[in-house]
Amino acid sequence: SLLARSATDREERVMVELFVSLAPLILAVAILVVLFLLLRRWRIPRRRLRQTSANRRLQSKLIRMLSGDRTAAERLVARERCLNPGQSEAWYWEKVISDLERDRRY
């Protein structure tokens, strides 16, 4: 009985030592998994990134057409937002550019 208890105590000590030595590794893996899941959840989709760069190109084009007058460009786009609610941001910039090009032909 004493010998069996001694073997059980030794096994318990080994298990505790193993857990204590692996605890930092287990914790590190758990933190990495949580970070990975959070970053995946908050990641910006690639399509949105491309749309943003397209929007920047449209904004630059309109501002160039207005000789650098950013305020006028934003005012024209804001007006289109009021007139045509629910469109994409790129749509508003394209519409103002199209209207300006059309008006300059006449």
N, C-alpha and C positions, 0 to 999 in steps of 0.2 A: 504494500500500500504506500509506504514511504518512497519507494523507488518509482512507483507509477506517478505519484504526485510530483516528484522531482523532474521526471521526464516531461510532464505536462507543464510545469513551471518554465522549464527550459524552452519548450515549444512556444509558449506564450511570449517569453522574452524575445525570442527570435522574430516572431511575428510583429511585435511592437517595434523592434529595431528596424525591421524591414519597412514598416509603415513610416516610421520617422525619417528614414533615409530617402524614401520615395515621395514624401509629402510635398517638398518643394517642386519636384517635377510634376506631380499631379496638379498642384496649384497653378503652375506656369501654363500647363496645357489647358486647364479650365479657363484661365484668363485669355489665352490666345483664341480659344473657341468663341468666347463671349465677344471679344473685339472683332473677330471675323464676322460674326453674325450682325453686330451693330453696324459695321462699315458696309456690309452688303445691303442692309436695310436703308441706309442713308445715301447710298451711292447715286450719283446723277446718271441717268441712262445716257448711253452714247448718242442716241438720236437727238436728245435735248442739247447735247454739246454741239453737234453739227448745226442744229437750228440756231443756236446762239451765235456761232461764227457767221452763219448766213445773215442773221439779223444785223451783226456788226457791219458786214459788207453793204447791206441795204442802207443802214444808217449813214455810213461813210459816203455812199453814192449820193444820197439825198442832200447831205450837208455840202458836198462838193457842188451839186447843182444849184444850191442856194448861196454860193460863194462863201462858204464857211459859217453861215448863220445857223448855229445849232438851235438857238431859241426859236427861230422861225420854223425849223424842221419839226421840233417837238410840238410846237403849237399846231401845225398842220396835221400831225399824226393824232394829237389829242382831239382835234375836231372830228377826224374820221372815226375815232373810237366812239364819240358821242352819236354820230350819224349812223354808224353800223356796229352796234354792240354785238359781242359774242364771237368776233373773228380772232384769228391768231395774230400775234404781234407782227409776224412777217407780212401778213396780209395787209395790215394798215400801212406799213412802210412801202410795200409794193404799190398799193393804191395811190398813195400820195405821189410817188415817183411817176406812175403812169399818167395821173391827172396833169402833173406838171409838164411832162413830155408832150402830152396832147395839146395843152394850152400854148406851149411854145411853138408848135407847128403852125398855128394860125396867127 
